[in-house]
């Protein structure tokens, strides 16, 4: 009988510790969950309609998309692509030029994408197109300017907007274009 009385506090302590551990693990798991979307507000979707990168065949992304917490908060509203000055900048999808000119001393080209409510922007770019012109994927809209970049080296800043809301422009690229690496030849095995 005495051993059973001694075991009861040990069993009770173990049960209490196990319960506490499970509670902590459950709370930690819930803390790591992303919050549910606000009711009635669908997550913005971006169709993968791009048929080319804006510059080069697969440029190095110097700085990626960093969405701001609020409309006026810090963030990076686009992506910076390593691109030498003078490099042609191309429309990534069909559209109509909605702006081609200077903003804060930098050349900017904006293209409203056909069949969507999306607009891409490219800067610093010396425009070779004019407002109202139709462009096709891969068509040159300008060249990268030597000055006006916010990058340490020359780059093109590629932005994407739906109305006044900034989105990640890399989402325009289909996986086959975004993830394309170098071609690899495999050996042919002859029996």
C-alpha positions as CSV (number, residue, x, y, z in Angstrom):
1,X,0.0,0.0,0.0
2,X,2.8,2.4,0.8
3,X,4.3,2.2,-2.7
4,X,1.0,3.1,-4.3
5,X,0.7,6.2,-2.2
6,X,4.2,7.3,-3.2
7,X,3.5,6.6,-6.9
8,X,0.4,8.8,-6.9
9,X,2.3,12.1,-6.5
10,X,4.8,11.0,-9.2
11,X,2.0,10.0,-11.6
12,X,0.1,13.2,-10.9
13,X,3.3,15.3,-11.5
14,X,4.0,13.5,-14.8
15,X,0.4,13.9,-15.9
16,X,0.6,17.6,-15.1
17,X,3.9,18.1,-16.9
18,X,2.6,16.2,-19.9
19,X,-0.6,18.4,-20.0
20,X,1.5,21.5,-19.7
21,X,3.8,20.4,-22.5
22,X,0.9,19.6,-24.8
23,X,-0.7,23.0,-24.1
24,X,2.6,24.8,-24.8
25,X,3.1,22.9,-28.1
26,X,-0.4,23.7,-29.2
27,X,0.0,27.4,-28.5
28,X,3.3,27.5,-30.3
29,X,1.9,25.8,-33.3
30,X,-1.0,28.2,-33.4
31,X,1.4,31.2,-33.1
32,X,3.2,30.1,-36.2
33,X,0.1,29.8,-38.3
34,X,-0.5,32.7,-40.6
35,X,-3.6,34.7,-39.8
36,X,-6.7,33.9,-41.8
37,X,-7.5,36.4,-44.6
38,X,-9.9,39.1,-43.7
39,X,-13.5,38.1,-44.4
40,X,-14.7,39.2,-47.9
41,X,-11.2,40.2,-49.0
42,X,-9.9,37.7,-51.6
43,X,-6.1,37.3,-51.8
44,X,-4.9,39.2,-54.9
45,X,-4.0,36.8,-57.7
46,X,-1.6,37.5,-60.5
47,X,-2.0,35.6,-63.8
48,X,1.3,34.1,-65.0
49,X,1.1,35.9,-68.4
50,X,4.7,37.1,-68.9
51,X,6.4,35.6,-71.9
52,X,9.9,37.1,-71.2
53,X,12.0,38.7,-68.5
54,X,12.1,42.5,-68.9
55,X,15.9,42.4,-69.3
56,X,18.2,39.5,-70.3
57,X,17.2,35.9,-70.2
58,X,17.3,35.2,-66.5
59,X,18.8,38.3,-64.7
60,X,20.1,38.2,-61.1
61,X,17.5,39.5,-58.7
62,X,19.4,42.0,-56.6
63,X,16.5,42.8,-54.3
64,X,13.2,41.0,-54.2
65,X,9.7,42.0,-53.4
66,X,9.1,43.2,-49.9
67,X,5.4,44.1,-49.5
68,X,4.7,47.0,-47.1
69,X,2.6,46.4,-44.1
70,X,0.4,49.4,-45.0
71,X,0.1,51.7,-48.1
72,X,2.7,54.2,-46.8
73,X,5.0,51.8,-44.8
74,X,8.5,50.8,-45.7
75,X,8.9,48.0,-48.3
76,X,10.3,47.3,-51.7
77,X,7.5,47.6,-54.2
78,X,9.0,45.6,-57.0
79,X,12.2,43.7,-57.8
80,X,15.6,45.0,-58.9
81,X,17.2,43.1,-61.7
82,X,21.0,43.3,-62.3
83,X,21.2,44.9,-65.8
84,X,24.1,46.8,-67.4
85,X,23.4,50.4,-68.6
86,X,22.2,50.4,-72.2
87,X,20.6,47.0,-72.0
88,X,17.2,46.8,-73.9
89,X,14.2,46.6,-71.6
90,X,11.3,44.6,-73.0
91,X,7.6,44.4,-72.4
92,X,6.9,41.2,-70.5
93,X,3.4,40.8,-71.9
94,X,1.1,42.5,-74.5
95,X,-0.2,45.8,-73.5
96,X,-0.5,49.5,-74.1
97,X,2.0,52.1,-72.9
98,X,0.2,54.3,-70.2
99,X,3.3,56.4,-69.4
100,X,6.7,57.1,-70.8
101,X,8.6,59.9,-69.3
102,X,10.4,61.3,-66.3
103,X,9.4,60.8,-62.6
104,X,11.7,62.4,-60.0
105,X,14.5,62.6,-62.5
106,X,14.3,59.0,-63.6
107,X,13.0,57.6,-66.8
108,X,9.9,55.4,-66.3
109,X,7.8,53.3,-68.7
110,X,4.5,51.9,-67.6
111,X,2.5,49.3,-69.6
112,X,-1.2,48.4,-68.9
113,X,-1.4,44.7,-69.6
114,X,-4.0,43.6,-72.1
115,X,-7.1,41.8,-70.7
116,X,-6.1,42.5,-67.1
117,X,-6.3,45.3,-64.6
118,X,-2.5,45.1,-64.1
119,X,0.2,47.6,-64.9
120,X,3.9,47.0,-65.1
121,X,6.6,49.7,-64.6
122,X,10.2,49.8,-65.5
123,X,12.8,52.3,-64.3
124,X,15.3,53.9,-64.8
125,X,14.6,53.5,-68.5
126,X,15.2,55.8,-71.5
127,X,11.9,55.2,-73.3
128,X,11.8,54.2,-77.0
129,X,8.0,54.1,-76.9
130,X,5.3,56.7,-76.5
131,X,2.1,56.8,-74.4
132,X,-0.7,55.0,-76.2
133,X,1.5,52.6,-78.2
134,X,0.6,48.9,-78.3
135,X,3.5,46.6,-77.3
136,X,4.0,42.9,-77.7
137,X,5.9,40.5,-75.4
138,X,9.6,41.0,-75.9
139,X,9.2,44.3,-77.7
140,X,11.8,46.9,-76.6
141,X,10.2,49.7,-74.6
142,X,13.5,51.4,-73.6
143,X,17.1,51.0,-72.5
144,X,18.5,51.0,-68.9
145,X,19.8,54.4,-68.0
146,X,23.2,54.8,-66.4
147,X,21.9,57.1,-63.7
148,X,18.8,57.2,-61.6
149,X,19.0,53.7,-60.2
150,X,18.7,53.1,-56.4
151,X,20.9,50.0,-56.7
152,X,24.6,49.9,-55.9
153,X,25.2,48.8,-59.6
154,X,23.0,49.5,-62.6
155,X,19.7,47.7,-62.5
156,X,16.2,47.9,-63.7
157,X,13.4,48.2,-61.1
158,X,10.4,46.1,-62.3
159,X,7.1,46.9,-60.6
160,X,3.6,45.6,-60.9
161,X,0.4,47.3,-59.8
162,X,-3.3,46.6,-59.7
163,X,-4.9,50.0,-59.4
164,X,-2.8,51.6,-56.6
165,X,-1.8,48.3,-54.9
166,X,1.7,47.0,-55.5
167,X,2.1,43.3,-56.3
168,X,5.1,41.0,-56.8
169,X,6.1,41.2,-60.5
170,X,7.8,37.8,-60.4
171,X,4.3,36.2,-60.1
172,X,3.8,37.3,-63.8
173,X,6.4,34.8,-64.8
174,X,5.2,31.2,-65.4
175,X,7.2,28.5,-63.6
176,X,8.9,27.4,-66.7
177,X,10.3,30.9,-67.2
178,X,10.9,31.8,-63.6
179,X,12.7,28.5,-62.6
180,X,14.5,27.9,-65.9
181,X,18.1,26.9,-65.3
182,X,20.8,26.0,-67.8
183,X,20.1,23.2,-70.2
184,X,21.6,19.9,-69.2
185,X,22.4,17.1,-71.6
186,X,22.0,13.6,-70.2
187,X,24.1,10.7,-71.5
188,X,22.5,8.2,-73.8
189,X,22.9,4.7,-72.5
190,X,23.4,2.2,-75.3
191,X,22.8,-1.4,-74.4
